[in-house]
C-alpha cells in the first residue's frame, strides 16, 4: 500500500492537533494555505505580499481570512473588498486568444453561449476572463454561476428571460466574497438558495401577499428575517402589529419590529408572551428594595 513520506523533518512546523482538526473540518484549500503561510513567515506581512506568494486574488484571500477568523485561528484587519469594475479587466488580443485556446475555458464559453442563447461579444468574453483570471473562480464554478443566474432570471421575469454577462460578473463577485471557489461549496450554497426559495412562499402567505413571487427588495427583507431566525408565525405577529399601527403593510416598519425582537432575543411566540407578563409582586418588592438601596 502506497504511503506518504515527509522530507526534511528538521524543518517541520508543529501545529496543535486542535488547529489541524479545525483546518481539516474546514476543507478549504485557500484557508489552509493562508494559515500555513502565516505560520511560516516571520514578522508582519501585507495582503499584497500574501496575494503574490499564494497566487490568490484579493477576494479569495479575504474569503480565506474570514474563515480562519471565524475559527479563532487568526486575528487580522479587514481587507478592502474590491467592487466589480464598471468595465472588465483589459486583456490583449493575444491574452484573450491564449485563453480561448484553453480547453476548459473554451468549454465554459460554449456552455455559456448555449445557456444564454446568444453568441458572446468580445466584451462578454473579457468579463468571463476577468471572473476566471482576476477574481479566481474556476471554470466549473463559473458555469454553475451562469446556470444559477439563468434560472433566477426566469423565475423572476418569466420563461425565456436571460441575464446579461455583466449581471453574471456582479453575481460572481458576490460568490467570491462568500468564498465559493469550488464546486462543493457552490453546490451547498445553491441548495440553501433553493430551500430558502421554497420557504419564501410561507412568509409571503404570513404577510397576506397571496401566492405571488416577491420582488427583489421584498426577497431581501425575507432573507434577512430567515437569517435572524424568525419563523413565518413570528412574521405574521409582526405583520398584525404593523397593520394596527400603520393601517396597512409597511415593510420598513415591520422590519424594525423584527430587528428589535432579534436584538432582544425574542424569536418565538412563547418568548414574546413571557416578555409581556408582569413581574410577580414579590419580585417587584425585591427589585424596588434593591433600587432604593442602590440610591442610598
Rosetta constraint file for C-alpha pairs under 8 A:
AtomPair CA 8 CA 12 HARMONIC 6.94 0.50
AtomPair CA 13 CA 39 HARMONIC 7.92 0.50
AtomPair CA 13 CA 40 HARMONIC 7.72 0.50
AtomPair CA 15 CA 19 HARMONIC 6.60 0.50
AtomPair CA 15 CA 20 HARMONIC 6.60 0.50
AtomPair CA 16 CA 20 HARMONIC 6.50 0.50
AtomPair CA 17 CA 21 HARMONIC 6.06 0.50
AtomPair CA 18 CA 22 HARMONIC 6.18 0.50
AtomPair CA 19 CA 23 HARMONIC 6.27 0.50
AtomPair CA 19 CA 73 HARMONIC 7.37 0.50
AtomPair CA 20 CA 24 HARMONIC 6.18 0.50
AtomPair CA 21 CA 25 HARMONIC 6.06 0.50
AtomPair CA 22 CA 26 HARMONIC 6.14 0.50
AtomPair CA 22 CA 71 HARMONIC 7.29 0.50
AtomPair CA 23 CA 27 HARMONIC 6.53 0.50
AtomPair CA 23 CA 28 HARMONIC 7.45 0.50
AtomPair CA 23 CA 31 HARMONIC 7.72 0.50
AtomPair CA 23 CA 32 HARMONIC 6.17 0.50
AtomPair CA 24 CA 28 HARMONIC 7.92 0.50
AtomPair CA 28 CA 32 HARMONIC 6.29 0.50
AtomPair CA 28 CA 64 HARMONIC 7.85 0.50
AtomPair CA 29 CA 33 HARMONIC 6.09 0.50
AtomPair CA 30 CA 34 HARMONIC 6.10 0.50
AtomPair CA 30 CA 60 HARMONIC 7.38 0.50
AtomPair CA 30 CA 61 HARMONIC 7.44 0.50
AtomPair CA 30 CA 64 HARMONIC 5.71 0.50
AtomPair CA 31 CA 35 HARMONIC 6.14 0.50
AtomPair CA 31 CA 63 HARMONIC 7.97 0.50
AtomPair CA 31 CA 64 HARMONIC 4.33 0.50
AtomPair CA 31 CA 65 HARMONIC 6.70 0.50
AtomPair CA 31 CA 67 HARMONIC 6.90 0.50
AtomPair CA 31 CA 68 HARMONIC 6.52 0.50
AtomPair CA 32 CA 36 HARMONIC 6.19 0.50
AtomPair CA 33 CA 37 HARMONIC 6.05 0.50
AtomPair CA 33 CA 54 HARMONIC 7.42 0.50
AtomPair CA 34 CA 38 HARMONIC 6.13 0.50
AtomPair CA 34 CA 50 HARMONIC 7.82 0.50
AtomPair CA 34 CA 54 HARMONIC 7.48 0.50
AtomPair CA 34 CA 61 HARMONIC 7.84 0.50
AtomPair CA 34 CA 64 HARMONIC 7.05 0.50
AtomPair CA 34 CA 65 HARMONIC 7.58 0.50
AtomPair CA 35 CA 39 HARMONIC 6.17 0.50
AtomPair CA 35 CA 68 HARMONIC 7.67 0.50
AtomPair CA 36 CA 40 HARMONIC 6.15 0.50
AtomPair CA 37 CA 41 HARMONIC 6.22 0.50
AtomPair CA 41 CA 45 HARMONIC 7.64 0.50
AtomPair CA 45 CA 49 HARMONIC 6.49 0.50
AtomPair CA 45 CA 50 HARMONIC 7.13 0.50
AtomPair CA 46 CA 50 HARMONIC 6.42 0.50
AtomPair CA 47 CA 51 HARMONIC 6.09 0.50
AtomPair CA 47 CA 58 HARMONIC 7.89 0.50
AtomPair CA 47 CA 61 HARMONIC 7.95 0.50
AtomPair CA 47 CA 79 HARMONIC 7.47 0.50
AtomPair CA 48 CA 52 HARMONIC 6.24 0.50
AtomPair CA 49 CA 53 HARMONIC 6.00 0.50
AtomPair CA 50 CA 54 HARMONIC 5.85 0.50
AtomPair CA 50 CA 55 HARMONIC 7.87 0.50
AtomPair CA 50 CA 56 HARMONIC 7.74 0.50
AtomPair CA 50 CA 61 HARMONIC 7.97 0.50
AtomPair CA 51 CA 55 HARMONIC 5.37 0.50
AtomPair CA 51 CA 56 HARMONIC 4.77 0.50
AtomPair CA 51 CA 57 HARMONIC 6.12 0.50
AtomPair CA 51 CA 58 HARMONIC 6.77 0.50
AtomPair CA 51 CA 61 HARMONIC 6.86 0.50
AtomPair CA 52 CA 56 HARMONIC 6.94 0.50
AtomPair CA 56 CA 60 HARMONIC 5.89 0.50
AtomPair CA 56 CA 61 HARMONIC 5.98 0.50
AtomPair CA 56 CA 136 HARMONIC 7.17 0.50
AtomPair CA 57 CA 61 HARMONIC 6.15 0.50
AtomPair CA 57 CA 134 HARMONIC 6.43 0.50
AtomPair CA 57 CA 135 HARMONIC 5.72 0.50
AtomPair CA 57 CA 136 HARMONIC 6.07 0.50
AtomPair CA 58 CA 62 HARMONIC 6.07 0.50
AtomPair CA 58 CA 79 HARMONIC 7.88 0.50
AtomPair CA 58 CA 81 HARMONIC 7.17 0.50
AtomPair CA 58 CA 82 HARMONIC 7.40 0.50
AtomPair CA 58 CA 135 HARMONIC 7.62 0.50
AtomPair CA 59 CA 63 HARMONIC 6.19 0.50
AtomPair CA 59 CA 81 HARMONIC 6.63 0.50
AtomPair CA 59 CA 82 HARMONIC 7.34 0.50
AtomPair CA 59 CA 135 HARMONIC 6.53 0.50
AtomPair CA 59 CA 173 HARMONIC 7.88 0.50
AtomPair CA 59 CA 176 HARMONIC 5.83 0.50
AtomPair CA 59 CA 177 HARMONIC 5.85 0.50
AtomPair CA 59 CA 179 HARMONIC 7.87 0.50
AtomPair CA 60 CA 64 HARMONIC 6.22 0.50
AtomPair CA 60 CA 135 HARMONIC 7.44 0.50
AtomPair CA 60 CA 136 HARMONIC 6.99 0.50
AtomPair CA 60 CA 176 HARMONIC 6.46 0.50
AtomPair CA 60 CA 177 HARMONIC 7.44 0.50
AtomPair CA 60 CA 179 HARMONIC 6.51 0.50
AtomPair CA 60 CA 181 HARMONIC 7.70 0.50
AtomPair CA 61 CA 65 HARMONIC 6.09 0.50
AtomPair CA 62 CA 66 HARMONIC 6.09 0.50
AtomPair CA 62 CA 78 HARMONIC 7.78 0.50
AtomPair CA 62 CA 79 HARMONIC 6.17 0.50
AtomPair CA 62 CA 81 HARMONIC 7.58 0.50
AtomPair CA 62 CA 177 HARMONIC 7.32 0.50
AtomPair CA 63 CA 67 HARMONIC 6.40 0.50
AtomPair CA 63 CA 176 HARMONIC 7.30 0.50
AtomPair CA 63 CA 177 HARMONIC 5.97 0.50
AtomPair CA 63 CA 178 HARMONIC 6.37 0.50
AtomPair CA 63 CA 179 HARMONIC 4.79 0.50
AtomPair CA 64 CA 68 HARMONIC 6.39 0.50
AtomPair CA 64 CA 179 HARMONIC 7.12 0.50
AtomPair CA 65 CA 69 HARMONIC 6.16 0.50
AtomPair CA 65 CA 74 HARMONIC 7.89 0.50
AtomPair CA 65 CA 76 HARMONIC 7.85 0.50
AtomPair CA 66 CA 70 HARMONIC 6.23 0.50
AtomPair CA 67 CA 71 HARMONIC 6.49 0.50
AtomPair CA 68 CA 72 HARMONIC 6.36 0.50
AtomPair CA 68 CA 73 HARMONIC 5.40 0.50
AtomPair CA 68 CA 74 HARMONIC 5.95 0.50
AtomPair CA 69 CA 73 HARMONIC 5.83 0.50
AtomPair CA 69 CA 74 HARMONIC 5.18 0.50
AtomPair CA 69 CA 75 HARMONIC 5.93 0.50
AtomPair CA 69 CA 76 HARMONIC 7.69 0.50
AtomPair CA 83 CA 173 HARMONIC 7.55 0.50
AtomPair CA 84 CA 169 HARMONIC 7.44 0.50
AtomPair CA 84 CA 170 HARMONIC 5.92 0.50
AtomPair CA 84 CA 173 HARMONIC 6.42 0.50
AtomPair CA 85 CA 89 HARMONIC 7.75 0.50
AtomPair CA 88 CA 123 HARMONIC 7.63 0.50
AtomPair CA 88 CA 126 HARMONIC 6.12 0.50
AtomPair CA 88 CA 127 HARMONIC 5.26 0.50
AtomPair CA 88 CA 130 HARMONIC 6.30 0.50
AtomPair CA 89 CA 126 HARMONIC 6.93 0.50
AtomPair CA 89 CA 127 HARMONIC 7.40 0.50
AtomPair CA 89 CA 130 HARMONIC 5.86 0.50
AtomPair CA 89 CA 134 HARMONIC 7.73 0.50
AtomPair CA 90 CA 126 HARMONIC 7.20 0.50
AtomPair CA 91 CA 95 HARMONIC 5.83 0.50
AtomPair CA 91 CA 96 HARMONIC 6.00 0.50
AtomPair CA 91 CA 126 HARMONIC 6.86 0.50
AtomPair CA 92 CA 96 HARMONIC 6.17 0.50
AtomPair CA 93 CA 97 HARMONIC 5.92 0.50
AtomPair CA 94 CA 98 HARMONIC 6.08 0.50
AtomPair CA 95 CA 99 HARMONIC 6.20 0.50
AtomPair CA 96 CA 100 HARMONIC 6.15 0.50
AtomPair CA 96 CA 126 HARMONIC 7.59 0.50
AtomPair CA 96 CA 129 HARMONIC 7.81 0.50
AtomPair CA 97 CA 101 HARMONIC 6.35 0.50
AtomPair CA 98 CA 102 HARMONIC 6.68 0.50
AtomPair CA 99 CA 105 HARMONIC 6.64 0.50
AtomPair CA 99 CA 106 HARMONIC 7.71 0.50
AtomPair CA 99 CA 129 HARMONIC 7.78 0.50
AtomPair CA 100 CA 105 HARMONIC 6.22 0.50
AtomPair CA 100 CA 106 HARMONIC 5.26 0.50
AtomPair CA 101 CA 105 HARMONIC 7.74 0.50
AtomPair CA 101 CA 106 HARMONIC 6.52 0.50
AtomPair CA 102 CA 106 HARMONIC 5.96 0.50
AtomPair CA 103 CA 107 HARMONIC 6.15 0.50
AtomPair CA 104 CA 108 HARMONIC 6.35 0.50
AtomPair CA 104 CA 139 HARMONIC 6.69 0.50
AtomPair CA 105 CA 109 HARMONIC 6.27 0.50
AtomPair CA 105 CA 139 HARMONIC 6.25 0.50
AtomPair CA 106 CA 110 HARMONIC 6.33 0.50
AtomPair CA 107 CA 111 HARMONIC 6.13 0.50
AtomPair CA 108 CA 112 HARMONIC 5.98 0.50
AtomPair CA 108 CA 139 HARMONIC 6.17 0.50
AtomPair CA 108 CA 140 HARMONIC 7.44 0.50
AtomPair CA 108 CA 142 HARMONIC 7.81 0.50
AtomPair CA 108 CA 143 HARMONIC 6.43 0.50
AtomPair CA 109 CA 113 HARMONIC 6.13 0.50
AtomPair CA 109 CA 120 HARMONIC 7.82 0.50
AtomPair CA 109 CA 125 HARMONIC 7.67 0.50
AtomPair CA 110 CA 114 HARMONIC 6.25 0.50
AtomPair CA 111 CA 115 HARMONIC 6.09 0.50
AtomPair CA 111 CA 143 HARMONIC 7.44 0.50
AtomPair CA 112 CA 116 HARMONIC 6.05 0.50
AtomPair CA 112 CA 143 HARMONIC 6.92 0.50
AtomPair CA 112 CA 146 HARMONIC 6.77 0.50
AtomPair CA 113 CA 117 HARMONIC 5.64 0.50
AtomPair CA 113 CA 118 HARMONIC 5.34 0.50
AtomPair CA 113 CA 119 HARMONIC 5.60 0.50
AtomPair CA 113 CA 120 HARMONIC 6.26 0.50
AtomPair CA 114 CA 118 HARMONIC 6.94 0.50
AtomPair CA 115 CA 146 HARMONIC 7.58 0.50
AtomPair CA 115 CA 147 HARMONIC 7.03 0.50
AtomPair CA 115 CA 150 HARMONIC 7.37 0.50
AtomPair CA 116 CA 150 HARMONIC 7.42 0.50
AtomPair CA 116 CA 162 HARMONIC 5.99 0.50
AtomPair CA 116 CA 163 HARMONIC 7.45 0.50
AtomPair CA 120 CA 124 HARMONIC 5.55 0.50
AtomPair CA 120 CA 125 HARMONIC 6.40 0.50
AtomPair CA 121 CA 125 HARMONIC 6.27 0.50
AtomPair CA 122 CA 126 HARMONIC 6.27 0.50
AtomPair CA 123 CA 127 HARMONIC 6.34 0.50
AtomPair CA 124 CA 128 HARMONIC 6.41 0.50
AtomPair CA 124 CA 165 HARMONIC 5.86 0.50
AtomPair CA 124 CA 166 HARMONIC 7.48 0.50
AtomPair CA 125 CA 129 HARMONIC 6.06 0.50
AtomPair CA 126 CA 130 HARMONIC 5.98 0.50
AtomPair CA 127 CA 131 HARMONIC 6.35 0.50
AtomPair CA 127 CA 165 HARMONIC 7.01 0.50
AtomPair CA 127 CA 166 HARMONIC 7.01 0.50
AtomPair CA 127 CA 169 HARMONIC 6.43 0.50
AtomPair CA 128 CA 132 HARMONIC 6.26 0.50
AtomPair CA 128 CA 165 HARMONIC 7.72 0.50
AtomPair CA 128 CA 169 HARMONIC 7.21 0.50
AtomPair CA 129 CA 133 HARMONIC 5.78 0.50
AtomPair CA 129 CA 134 HARMONIC 7.64 0.50
AtomPair CA 130 CA 134 HARMONIC 4.92 0.50
AtomPair CA 130 CA 135 HARMONIC 6.41 0.50
AtomPair CA 131 CA 135 HARMONIC 4.87 0.50
AtomPair CA 131 CA 136 HARMONIC 6.26 0.50
AtomPair CA 131 CA 137 HARMONIC 5.93 0.50
AtomPair CA 131 CA 142 HARMONIC 7.70 0.50
AtomPair CA 131 CA 169 HARMONIC 6.62 0.50
AtomPair CA 131 CA 172 HARMONIC 6.83 0.50
AtomPair CA 131 CA 173 HARMONIC 7.83 0.50
AtomPair CA 132 CA 136 HARMONIC 5.09 0.50
AtomPair CA 132 CA 137 HARMONIC 4.96 0.50
AtomPair CA 132 CA 138 HARMONIC 5.97 0.50
AtomPair CA 132 CA 139 HARMONIC 6.57 0.50
AtomPair CA 132 CA 142 HARMONIC 7.70 0.50
AtomPair CA 133 CA 137 HARMONIC 7.49 0.50
AtomPair CA 135 CA 173 HARMONIC 7.23 0.50
AtomPair CA 135 CA 176 HARMONIC 7.16 0.50
AtomPair CA 136 CA 181 HARMONIC 7.51 0.50
AtomPair CA 137 CA 141 HARMONIC 6.31 0.50
AtomPair CA 137 CA 142 HARMONIC 6.34 0.50
AtomPair CA 137 CA 172 HARMONIC 7.94 0.50
AtomPair CA 137 CA 176 HARMONIC 7.27 0.50
AtomPair CA 137 CA 180 HARMONIC 7.96 0.50
AtomPair CA 137 CA 181 HARMONIC 5.56 0.50
AtomPair CA 137 CA 182 HARMONIC 7.83 0.50
AtomPair CA 138 CA 142 HARMONIC 6.32 0.50
AtomPair CA 138 CA 181 HARMONIC 6.75 0.50
AtomPair CA 138 CA 182 HARMONIC 7.10 0.50
AtomPair CA 139 CA 143 HARMONIC 6.35 0.50
AtomPair CA 140 CA 144 HARMONIC 6.51 0.50
AtomPair CA 140 CA 183 HARMONIC 7.06 0.50
AtomPair CA 141 CA 145 HARMONIC 6.23 0.50
AtomPair CA 141 CA 180 HARMONIC 7.96 0.50
AtomPair CA 141 CA 181 HARMONIC 6.88 0.50
AtomPair CA 141 CA 182 HARMONIC 6.17 0.50
AtomPair CA 141 CA 183 HARMONIC 5.70 0.50
AtomPair CA 141 CA 186 HARMONIC 6.92 0.50
AtomPair CA 142 CA 146 HARMONIC 6.19 0.50
AtomPair CA 142 CA 172 HARMONIC 7.47 0.50
AtomPair CA 143 CA 147 HARMONIC 6.25 0.50
AtomPair CA 144 CA 148 HARMONIC 6.13 0.50
AtomPair CA 144 CA 186 HARMONIC 7.63 0.50
AtomPair CA 145 CA 149 HARMONIC 6.20 0.50
AtomPair CA 145 CA 168 HARMONIC 7.27 0.50
AtomPair CA 145 CA 171 HARMONIC 7.77 0.50
AtomPair CA 145 CA 172 HARMONIC 6.92 0.50
AtomPair CA 146 CA 150 HARMONIC 6.22 0.50
AtomPair CA 146 CA 168 HARMONIC 6.48 0.50
AtomPair CA 147 CA 151 HARMONIC 6.14 0.50
AtomPair CA 148 CA 152 HARMONIC 6.05 0.50
AtomPair CA 148 CA 190 HARMONIC 7.74 0.50
AtomPair CA 149 CA 153 HARMONIC 6.04 0.50
AtomPair CA 149 CA 163 HARMONIC 6.53 0.50
AtomPair CA 149 CA 168 HARMONIC 6.56 0.50
AtomPair CA 149 CA 171 HARMONIC 7.99 0.50
AtomPair CA 150 CA 154 HARMONIC 6.29 0.50
AtomPair CA 150 CA 161 HARMONIC 7.70 0.50
AtomPair CA 150 CA 162 HARMONIC 5.67 0.50
AtomPair CA 150 CA 163 HARMONIC 6.09 0.50
AtomPair CA 151 CA 155 HARMONIC 6.22 0.50
AtomPair CA 152 CA 156 HARMONIC 6.16 0.50
AtomPair CA 153 CA 157 HARMONIC 5.87 0.50
AtomPair CA 153 CA 158 HARMONIC 7.37 0.50
AtomPair CA 153 CA 161 HARMONIC 6.14 0.50
AtomPair CA 153 CA 162 HARMONIC 6.10 0.50
AtomPair CA 153 CA 163 HARMONIC 6.27 0.50
AtomPair CA 154 CA 158 HARMONIC 4.61 0.50
AtomPair CA 154 CA 159 HARMONIC 4.96 0.50
AtomPair CA 154 CA 160 HARMONIC 6.48 0.50
AtomPair CA 154 CA 161 HARMONIC 5.39 0.50
AtomPair CA 154 CA 162 HARMONIC 6.99 0.50
AtomPair CA 155 CA 159 HARMONIC 7.36 0.50
AtomPair CA 156 CA 213 HARMONIC 7.52 0.50
AtomPair CA 156 CA 215 HARMONIC 7.79 0.50
AtomPair CA 157 CA 161 HARMONIC 6.41 0.50
AtomPair CA 163 CA 167 HARMONIC 6.27 0.50
AtomPair CA 163 CA 168 HARMONIC 6.99 0.50
AtomPair CA 164 CA 168 HARMONIC 6.47 0.50
AtomPair CA 165 CA 169 HARMONIC 6.11 0.50
AtomPair CA 166 CA 170 HARMONIC 6.42 0.50
AtomPair CA 167 CA 171 HARMONIC 6.30 0.50
AtomPair CA 168 CA 172 HARMONIC 6.03 0.50
AtomPair CA 169 CA 173 HARMONIC 6.49 0.50
AtomPair CA 170 CA 174 HARMONIC 6.64 0.50
AtomPair CA 171 CA 175 HARMONIC 6.32 0.50
AtomPair CA 172 CA 176 HARMONIC 6.19 0.50
AtomPair CA 173 CA 177 HARMONIC 6.24 0.50
AtomPair CA 174 CA 178 HARMONIC 6.46 0.50
AtomPair CA 175 CA 179 HARMONIC 6.39 0.50
AtomPair CA 175 CA 180 HARMONIC 5.39 0.50
AtomPair CA 175 CA 181 HARMONIC 7.92 0.50
AtomPair CA 176 CA 180 HARMONIC 5.58 0.50
AtomPair CA 176 CA 181 HARMONIC 6.70 0.50
AtomPair CA 179 CA 185 HARMONIC 7.93 0.50
AtomPair CA 180 CA 185 HARMONIC 5.48 0.50
AtomPair CA 180 CA 186 HARMONIC 5.20 0.50
AtomPair CA 181 CA 185 HARMONIC 7.15 0.50
AtomPair CA 181 CA 186 HARMONIC 7.20 0.50
AtomPair CA 182 CA 186 HARMONIC 6.19 0.50
AtomPair CA 183 CA 187 HARMONIC 5.86 0.50
AtomPair CA 184 CA 188 HARMONIC 6.29 0.50
AtomPair CA 185 CA 189 HARMONIC 6.23 0.50
AtomPair CA 186 CA 190 HARMONIC 6.22 0.50
AtomPair CA 187 CA 191 HARMONIC 6.20 0.50
AtomPair CA 188 CA 192 HARMONIC 6.33 0.50
AtomPair CA 189 CA 193 HARMONIC 6.23 0.50
AtomPair CA 190 CA 194 HARMONIC 6.18 0.50
AtomPair CA 191 CA 195 HARMONIC 6.23 0.50
AtomPair CA 192 CA 196 HARMONIC 6.10 0.50
AtomPair CA 193 CA 197 HARMONIC 6.08 0.50
AtomPair CA 194 CA 198 HARMONIC 6.32 0.50
AtomPair CA 195 CA 199 HARMONIC 6.37 0.50
AtomPair CA 196 CA 200 HARMONIC 6.08 0.50
AtomPair CA 196 CA 223 HARMONIC 7.61 0.50
AtomPair CA 197 CA 201 HARMONIC 7.48 0.50
AtomPair CA 199 CA 203 HARMONIC 6.94 0.50
AtomPair CA 200 CA 204 HARMONIC 6.30 0.50
AtomPair CA 200 CA 219 HARMONIC 7.82 0.50
AtomPair CA 200 CA 222 HARMONIC 7.11 0.50
AtomPair CA 201 CA 205 HARMONIC 6.17 0.50
AtomPair CA 201 CA 211 HARMONIC 6.68 0.50
AtomPair CA 201 CA 213 HARMONIC 7.53 0.50
AtomPair CA 202 CA 206 HARMONIC 6.29 0.50
AtomPair CA 202 CA 232 HARMONIC 6.23 0.50
AtomPair CA 203 CA 207 HARMONIC 6.35 0.50
AtomPair CA 203 CA 222 HARMONIC 7.17 0.50
AtomPair CA 203 CA 232 HARMONIC 5.01 0.50
AtomPair CA 203 CA 235 HARMONIC 7.17 0.50
AtomPair CA 204 CA 208 HARMONIC 6.40 0.50
AtomPair CA 204 CA 209 HARMONIC 5.21 0.50
AtomPair CA 204 CA 210 HARMONIC 6.59 0.50
AtomPair CA 204 CA 211 HARMONIC 7.15 0.50
AtomPair CA 204 CA 212 HARMONIC 7.88 0.50
AtomPair CA 204 CA 214 HARMONIC 7.44 0.50
AtomPair CA 205 CA 209 HARMONIC 5.64 0.50
AtomPair CA 205 CA 210 HARMONIC 5.60 0.50
AtomPair CA 205 CA 211 HARMONIC 6.96 0.50
AtomPair CA 206 CA 232 HARMONIC 5.86 0.50
AtomPair CA 206 CA 233 HARMONIC 6.95 0.50
AtomPair CA 206 CA 235 HARMONIC 6.61 0.50
AtomPair CA 206 CA 236 HARMONIC 4.89 0.50
AtomPair CA 206 CA 239 HARMONIC 7.84 0.50
AtomPair CA 207 CA 235 HARMONIC 7.41 0.50
AtomPair CA 207 CA 236 HARMONIC 6.14 0.50
AtomPair CA 207 CA 239 HARMONIC 6.29 0.50
AtomPair CA 214 CA 218 HARMONIC 5.49 0.50
AtomPair CA 214 CA 219 HARMONIC 5.64 0.50
AtomPair CA 215 CA 219 HARMONIC 6.11 0.50
AtomPair CA 216 CA 220 HARMONIC 6.38 0.50
AtomPair CA 217 CA 221 HARMONIC 6.58 0.50
AtomPair CA 218 CA 222 HARMONIC 6.32 0.50
AtomPair CA 218 CA 251 HARMONIC 7.90 0.50
AtomPair CA 219 CA 223 HARMONIC 6.01 0.50
AtomPair CA 220 CA 224 HARMONIC 6.18 0.50
AtomPair CA 221 CA 225 HARMONIC 6.40 0.50
AtomPair CA 221 CA 251 HARMONIC 7.89 0.50
AtomPair CA 221 CA 255 HARMONIC 7.26 0.50
AtomPair CA 222 CA 226 HARMONIC 6.28 0.50
AtomPair CA 223 CA 227 HARMONIC 6.28 0.50
AtomPair CA 224 CA 228 HARMONIC 6.25 0.50
AtomPair CA 225 CA 229 HARMONIC 6.35 0.50
AtomPair CA 225 CA 230 HARMONIC 5.60 0.50
AtomPair CA 225 CA 258 HARMONIC 7.44 0.50
AtomPair CA 226 CA 230 HARMONIC 5.66 0.50
AtomPair CA 226 CA 231 HARMONIC 7.25 0.50
AtomPair CA 228 CA 262 HARMONIC 6.52 0.50
AtomPair CA 229 CA 267 HARMONIC 6.79 0.50
AtomPair CA 230 CA 234 HARMONIC 5.96 0.50
AtomPair CA 230 CA 235 HARMONIC 6.80 0.50
AtomPair CA 230 CA 267 HARMONIC 5.85 0.50
AtomPair CA 230 CA 268 HARMONIC 7.60 0.50
AtomPair CA 231 CA 235 HARMONIC 6.48 0.50
AtomPair CA 231 CA 268 HARMONIC 7.98 0.50
AtomPair CA 232 CA 236 HARMONIC 6.11 0.50
AtomPair CA 233 CA 237 HARMONIC 6.49 0.50
AtomPair CA 234 CA 238 HARMONIC 6.35 0.50
AtomPair CA 234 CA 267 HARMONIC 7.29 0.50
AtomPair CA 234 CA 268 HARMONIC 6.61 0.50
AtomPair CA 234 CA 269 HARMONIC 6.65 0.50
AtomPair CA 235 CA 239 HARMONIC 6.02 0.50
AtomPair CA 235 CA 258 HARMONIC 7.69 0.50
AtomPair CA 236 CA 240 HARMONIC 6.34 0.50
AtomPair CA 237 CA 241 HARMONIC 6.52 0.50
AtomPair CA 238 CA 242 HARMONIC 6.16 0.50
AtomPair CA 238 CA 254 HARMONIC 6.08 0.50
AtomPair CA 238 CA 257 HARMONIC 6.53 0.50
AtomPair CA 238 CA 258 HARMONIC 6.96 0.50
AtomPair CA 239 CA 243 HARMONIC 6.21 0.50
AtomPair CA 239 CA 249 HARMONIC 7.27 0.50
AtomPair CA 239 CA 254 HARMONIC 6.32 0.50
AtomPair CA 240 CA 244 HARMONIC 6.22 0.50
AtomPair CA 241 CA 245 HARMONIC 6.21 0.50
AtomPair CA 242 CA 246 HARMONIC 5.75 0.50
AtomPair CA 242 CA 247 HARMONIC 7.52 0.50
AtomPair CA 242 CA 248 HARMONIC 7.03 0.50
AtomPair CA 242 CA 249 HARMONIC 6.47 0.50
AtomPair CA 242 CA 250 HARMONIC 6.73 0.50
AtomPair CA 242 CA 253 HARMONIC 6.67 0.50
AtomPair CA 242 CA 254 HARMONIC 5.73 0.50
AtomPair CA 243 CA 247 HARMONIC 4.76 0.50
AtomPair CA 243 CA 248 HARMONIC 4.46 0.50
AtomPair CA 243 CA 249 HARMONIC 5.66 0.50
AtomPair CA 243 CA 250 HARMONIC 7.72 0.50
AtomPair CA 244 CA 248 HARMONIC 7.43 0.50
AtomPair CA 246 CA 250 HARMONIC 7.04 0.50
AtomPair CA 249 CA 254 HARMONIC 7.99 0.50
AtomPair CA 250 CA 254 HARMONIC 6.14 0.50
AtomPair CA 251 CA 255 HARMONIC 5.99 0.50
AtomPair CA 252 CA 256 HARMONIC 6.25 0.50
AtomPair CA 253 CA 257 HARMONIC 6.50 0.50
AtomPair CA 254 CA 258 HARMONIC 6.49 0.50
AtomPair CA 255 CA 259 HARMONIC 6.03 0.50
AtomPair CA 256 CA 260 HARMONIC 6.22 0.50
AtomPair CA 257 CA 261 HARMONIC 6.30 0.50
AtomPair CA 258 CA 262 HARMONIC 5.99 0.50
AtomPair CA 259 CA 263 HARMONIC 6.25 0.50
AtomPair CA 260 CA 264 HARMONIC 6.25 0.50
AtomPair CA 261 CA 265 HARMONIC 6.00 0.50
AtomPair CA 261 CA 266 HARMONIC 4.91 0.50
AtomPair CA 261 CA 267 HARMONIC 6.79 0.50
AtomPair CA 262 CA 266 HARMONIC 5.91 0.50
AtomPair CA 262 CA 267 HARMONIC 6.55 0.50
AtomPair CA 266 CA 271 HARMONIC 5.38 0.50
AtomPair CA 266 CA 272 HARMONIC 6.03 0.50
AtomPair CA 267 CA 271 HARMONIC 6.70 0.50
AtomPair CA 267 CA 272 HARMONIC 7.79 0.50
AtomPair CA 268 CA 272 HARMONIC 6.51 0.50
AtomPair CA 269 CA 273 HARMONIC 6.24 0.50
AtomPair CA 270 CA 274 HARMONIC 6.16 0.50
AtomPair CA 271 CA 275 HARMONIC 6.22 0.50
AtomPair CA 272 CA 276 HARMONIC 6.41 0.50
AtomPair CA 273 CA 277 HARMONIC 6.43 0.50
AtomPair CA 279 CA 283 HARMONIC 6.45 0.50
AtomPair CA 279 CA 284 HARMONIC 6.17 0.50
AtomPair CA 280 CA 284 HARMONIC 6.07 0.50
AtomPair CA 281 CA 285 HARMONIC 6.13 0.50
AtomPair CA 282 CA 286 HARMONIC 6.42 0.50
AtomPair CA 283 CA 287 HARMONIC 6.11 0.50
AtomPair CA 284 CA 288 HARMONIC 6.05 0.50
AtomPair CA 285 CA 289 HARMONIC 6.10 0.50
AtomPair CA 286 CA 290 HARMONIC 6.20 0.50
AtomPair CA 287 CA 291 HARMONIC 6.19 0.50
AtomPair CA 288 CA 292 HARMONIC 6.16 0.50
AtomPair CA 289 CA 293 HARMONIC 6.15 0.50
AtomPair CA 290 CA 294 HARMONIC 6.15 0.50
AtomPair CA 291 CA 295 HARMONIC 6.24 0.50
AtomPair CA 292 CA 296 HARMONIC 6.25 0.50
